[in-house]
């Protein structure tokens, strides 16, 4: 089927991946509206189902990502990570150190639970370690999108935003350290590996500082809530991501640190254009459709029970940490349970981390990919529903007529 489509579109000189991606976007938009209007579930469910349909038809995105799919994911995720960085308020963490401790513990305990569960299930230690690192980030994109549609606000929503931002940062940093550690091998090679890690990290910080300064300068001259100004933001983020990839720095760390720096070190208060206007909305739609399509029946068969083990261990580890730390983070038991559930999603950040791992070590990436992709397929869909239920449980969704996102 794919070959027939390529030959048909080739007659007109149209890039087949562009046409297929466009068709997936249209299908995703339609599916999202149908889901929202008929079931009151998040539109994200429809976006994911459109990606599933493309994957089941043999038209899904292949890993490592390339072509139009890679472009959409790079730009959309770069913007989302930049936004995530702007959510990290360091003053709040200083006032509530228990929240920072909760984030560290849920990241560590979740990863540890995944590692020991997968090794007990028979996976090689290095593969289990790779999966554990990739399981650290909860999807801030999924959580934020669902909260936006619900018009949610309150203690759980704010803490969800902070925790997903922090564990995304921890996950990206953990991948950088994991790559350096496994590349170093025996102990005598560690000094050189640490030097390379320090150089890569310094380069990422430098690029992040340049991006933050450029956006701050643009914000002083333009209103970034304006639709036309969003294009400038898109261009700056894409340029930073492309430069990071060219120089060998982390394409995930650069926009994340840039957003964090802009929020906490800029003299001017930062107001983020929620989901970057219409252009950004299309990119977000494309991001979730592409992530939903990044599998095949063969991948699901290979991932199988190991992926379910990962999902269960990750959820238990993160959930236990959040509930245990609730007295220190100043949350009630009900709030902590709801907060733990909001950390369920696993999505785009993990897909890009997996792509980076596959480009760096194809063999290890190929072993981890079926497990991680199967988990992403399950949790991108179920995670969106879980976040919606958790925010409703916490009573933080907007009531009809209170200004929630329009349905």
N, C-alpha and C positions, 0 to 999 in steps of 0.2 A: 504493500500500500504506500509506504513512504517513497519508494523508488518511483512509482507511478506519479505521485504528486510532484516529485522533483522534476521529472521529465515534462509534465504538463506546464508547470510554472516556468521551466527553463525556456520554453518556446517564446515567452514574452520578455525574457531578460530580467525576471523578477527573482530576487534572492529567496529561495524557498524557506529558509529559516525565518526571514522577516514576515513572510505571509503566514506561516504556521503560528508564529508568536502572536501576530495580530489576531488571527482567528481564535487563539486561546484566550486573548484578552477580552474579545467580544463575548465568548462563551462564559468566561469568568464573571464579567459584569452582569450578564443576564442571569446566571445561576445565583449570584449573590443577592440580586433583587428578589428573585423568586423565593429563595430561602428566607430572606428577611420578612417578606410579606405573608408567607404562608405558614411559617413555623415560629417566627420571632427569634430564631437563632441568629448569631452574628453573620454578617455578610461574608466574613472570612471563610465560613463553612462552604459557601457556594464557590468561592475562589479556589479552594482546595479541591473540591469535587471536580471542577473543570480541569484542573491539573491531573487529577486521577484518571479522568476519561482520556486525556491525551496520552498519558503513560500506558494505559491499558490498550490503546490503539497503536502502540509502537511509535508514538510521536513525542515522547517525553524528552527532557533534557538529559544529555549524557554527561557523566563525570570523567575527568575534570571539566568544569564548565568552559564553554567556548562560544564564539559567535555572538549573536544577538542576545542569547540567554545570559551569557557572562556580562555583557554590557549593561543589561537591565539590572541584574543582581548587584553589580559593582556600584552603579550610581544610586540605586534605591537603598541598598544596605549602607553605603557610605553616608547618605543623608540620615538614615535612621540611627546609625551609630553616633553621628554628630549630635543628633537630637538627644540620644540617651546620655551622652556626656554632659549636655547642658542641664540634665535633671539632677546631677549629683551635687548636692549642696553640702559643702564641707563644714559649714557652720552648724548645720543640723546634726551632722555626725559628731561634732565636738560636744554639742549639748546632750546628745543621746548616744553615748558610746556603745550601749547595749545593742543598738541597731547595727552598728558596724561589726560587732562581735557576732551577731546573728548571721550576717552575710558571710563572714569568714567561715563560721562553723557549718552553715548549710552547704557552702561550696565544697569544703573539705570532706564533710561527712557523706554528702551525695556521691562525690567522686570515689571515696574509699569504699563505700558500699557497692558501687558498680564494679570496681576492680576485683574485690574479693568474691563477689557473686559470679563474675564471669570466669575467673580462674577456677573456682569450684565447679563451674559448669563445663570445664575442659578447654577453655580458650588459652592460648599461649600468653604468658605474662606480659609481653610487649604489646600484643594486640589488646589485652584487657586494659593496660595502662593508657593506650591511645584512646580507647572508647571512654575511659573514665575522664580523661581530659576534655574530650569532645562533649561529654554529658554535663559539664559544669554550667554553661550558660542556660538560663531560662529565657524564653523568647520575649524580650521587651517589646518587639514589634507586634506580636500577637496580643500580649497583655494590653499594650497601649491602644491598639486599634479597637479591641473589645470595649475597653473603658470609655473610649471616645464615643462609640455608638450608644452606649448605655447612658452617657452623660454622668458617669460615676465620679464621685469625689468624696473624700473622707480619709480617716486614718488608715484603713486597709489599702485604699487606692494609692495614697501617697507612699506608704511603705512598700507596696508592690513595685511602684515606679523606682524607688531607690534600690531595692534588693535586686531587681532584674538588671538595672544599670551596673551595679557593683559586681554581680556574678558574671556579667558579660565581660567586664574589665578583667576579672580574675581568670576567666576561661581563656581569653586571648593571651594574657601574660603566661598562663600555664602552658599553652601550646608553644609559645616562643621558647620557654625554658625546656620543655620536653624535647623539642627538636634539637636544641643545643646539647642537652644531656645525652640523648641517644646517638647523636653524631660524634660526640667526644669519645665514647667507648671506654677503653681502659683509663685508669686514674692519671697516668702521665700526660694524656692528651687534654685533660680538663683545663689547664691554664689557657691554652690556645682557644678552646671552645668558649670559655668565659670571656676572653678578650673579644672574640667575634660577637658574642651575645651583647656585650657592653656597647660595641660599635653599632650594632643593628638597633639597639634600644635608643642610643643617643641620636641616631639618624631619625628614628620615628618621632622622638620628642622635638627635634629641630623642625621637621616637616609639619608637625602638629602646631608648633608655635607660629610658623609662617602662615598656615591656614587660618588659625585663630585671629592673627593680626590682620589678615586680608579681609576676613568677614567683619571684624570690628570696624575696620576702616570703611567698608561698604555700608555698614549699619549706620555710621555717622552721616553718610551722604544720602542714603536711600532708606525708604521704609520697606524692610524685608517682608512685611505682611502683604505688600503689593504683589499681584500675580507676576508682573513683568520682572520685578527684582528677584523672584524665585529662580529665574533662569540664570542669573549671575551666581547665585548660591550653588546651583547645580554644576555650573562650569568650574567653580573654585574647588568643590569637593571632588569632582571627576579628575581635575588636573592633579590634585594632591594624591589621590588614589593611584593614578597612572604613574606619577613620579615615584611613589613608594614602591610600586611593583618593579619599575625599571631599576631602582637603586637597591632592591633587595630588602627593604624594610617591610614591616607588617602592614598590609593594606587595611586591616581591621583596627589596629592600634592607633594609627594616625588620626582618622576622623574622631575616634572616641576620645583621645586625649585633647584634641583641638576643642571639642565641645566642652569638656570638663574645664579646660583653661579659660575659655571664653566666659563661662558662667561664674567662675570663682575669682578670676583675677582681672576681669575687665572693670574699669571704673564706671562704665555706663550700665544701668540695669538691662539685662538681656531678655527680650520678649521673643519667644520662638513662634514662627508661623505654624500653627498646628497642621501637621501633615502636608506642609509646603504648598498648599493651594491645589488647584486642579491638576497641574503638571505632576506634582508630587503624588497626588491621589492615583493617577494612572500608573506611576512607577510602583507604588505600594501594591496595587492590584497585580501588576506584572510579576512582582517579587513573589507573592504568595502562589500565583499560578505556576510559576517556574519551579518553586520548591515542591509544590504538590505533584509535579510531573517527573521529578528526578528519581524515578524507580522503574523497575521492570518486574514482570512475574518471576524471572530468574533471581533477581535480587531479593525479593520477598521470600522465595523458597530457601535461599542460602542464609538469609538473616534469621528466619524462623524463630525458634524458641529462645535463642540467645538474645534477640532484641527484646522479647518480653521480659526476660530476666533483667536486662538493663533498665527497662521502664519501671519495673517493680522496685528494684533496688534503689534507683535514683529517687523515686517518689518517697519511699520510706526514709531514706537518708535525709533528704531535704526537709521533709515534713517533720521528722522527729527533732531536728535541730531547731526549726522555727518554734515548735510548741514548747520545747524545753527552755528556750531562751525568752519566752514571752514575758516573764516577770522583769527581766533586765531590759527588754526593749519597750516596756511600758504598754503592753497590749493585754487585753483580756484573752481568756482561752478561746472564746468564740472567734474573736478577731484573728488570733494566731492560726486557728484551723483554716479559716477562710484565706488567710495570707499564704499558708502552706500550699493550698490548692492552686492559687494563682501562679505558683512557680512550676506548674506542670508542663506548659508548652515547650517544645523543642523545635526550632525552625531554621530560619535563614542564616543566622550567624554560624550555626553548626555546619550547615551545608558549605559555606565558604571556608570554614576551618578545615573541613574534610578535603575540600579541593586543594587547599594549601598543603595539607599533609600528603595527598596523592602526588602533587607536583614535586614535593621534596623527597619522598620515599614511596615509589610506586608500589613496591611489594607490600609494605606495611599498610599503605592506604587501601590497597585492593582487599586485604584481609579484614580490615575494620569497616570498610564501606557497606557491605550487606547488613551488618548489625546496626550501624548508625542510621543508614537510610531507612531501614524498616522501622526503627524507633521514631524517626522524623515523620514518616508517613502516618504512623499511629497518633503521635502526639500533636502534630500540627492541627489535625481535625478535632480530636478529643480535647486537646488543650484549650482551644477556643471556647468550647462548650463549658469546660471546667471553670475557666476564668469568669464566664458570664454567671454561672451558678454561684460561685464564691462571692462575687460582688453583690449579687442579690441576697445571699445569705447574710452578708454584712450589713445589708440595708442601705447601701451607698449608691444604688442606681437611681436615676432621675425618674420621678413619677410622671405619668402622662400630663403634659402641659407645663412641665417644669424646665424645659429647655434641653432635653436630651437630643441626641442626634436624630434627625428626621428619618422616619421610616416610610 
